[in-house]
Amino acid sequence: MFIIDRFEGNMAVIEYNGRTFDLPKNLLPKEAKEGDVLKISIEVDREETEKRRKRIKNLMNELFE
């Protein structure tokens, strides 16, 4: 469970499993407030990952040619 502990400037302090971490406030819904429980979904962007791999491969080829 991710809980908004507090806000510090432009950051939200999030509590998860007894630990805290900072998250930019602009990534949260505007109505989010202290004490709210967050649902977080993460997915891999396959298309952007492939573009990045190709870009890196091209840069490496240029360097080592």
C-alpha positions in Angstrom: 0.0 0.0 0.0 1.4 3.4 -1.0 0.3 6.2 1.3 0.9 9.9 0.9 2.6 10.8 4.2 3.1 14.5 3.5 4.1 17.1 1.0 7.5 18.9 1.0 7.7 21.7 -1.6 7.2 20.1 -5.0 7.6 16.6 -3.6 5.3 14.1 -2.1 6.7 11.8 0.6 5.2 8.3 0.0 5.2 5.6 2.6 5.5 2.0 1.4 6.2 -1.0 3.6 7.5 1.1 6.5 9.9 3.1 4.3 9.5 6.4 2.6 10.5 7.8 -0.7 10.0 11.1 -2.6 7.9 11.4 -5.7 7.4 14.6 -7.7 4.0 16.1 -6.7 3.1 16.7 -10.4 2.9 12.9 -11.0 0.0 12.6 -8.6 -3.6 13.5 -9.3 -4.4 17.1 -8.4 -6.9 16.1 -5.8 -4.3 13.9 -3.9 -3.9 14.8 -0.3 -2.0 13.6 2.8 -3.2 10.3 4.0 -4.5 9.2 0.6 -3.8 5.6 -0.5 -2.4 5.4 -4.0 -3.0 2.8 -6.7 0.1 2.5 -8.8 0.3 0.7 -12.1 3.6 0.2 -14.0 4.0 -1.2 -17.4 6.9 -1.6 -19.8 6.7 0.7 -22.9 8.0 -1.9 -25.5 8.0 0.6 -28.4 10.1 3.2 -26.6 12.4 0.5 -25.2 13.1 -0.7 -28.8 13.7 2.8 -30.0 16.1 3.4 -27.2 18.0 0.1 -27.9 18.3 1.0 -31.6 19.5 4.5 -30.8 22.2 3.1 -28.4 23.2 0.4 -30.9 23.7 3.1 -33.6 25.8 5.2 -31.2 27.9 2.3 -30.3 28.4 1.4 -34.0 29.5 5.0 -34.7 32.0 5.0 -31.8 33.6 1.7 -32.7 33.8 2.0 -36.4 
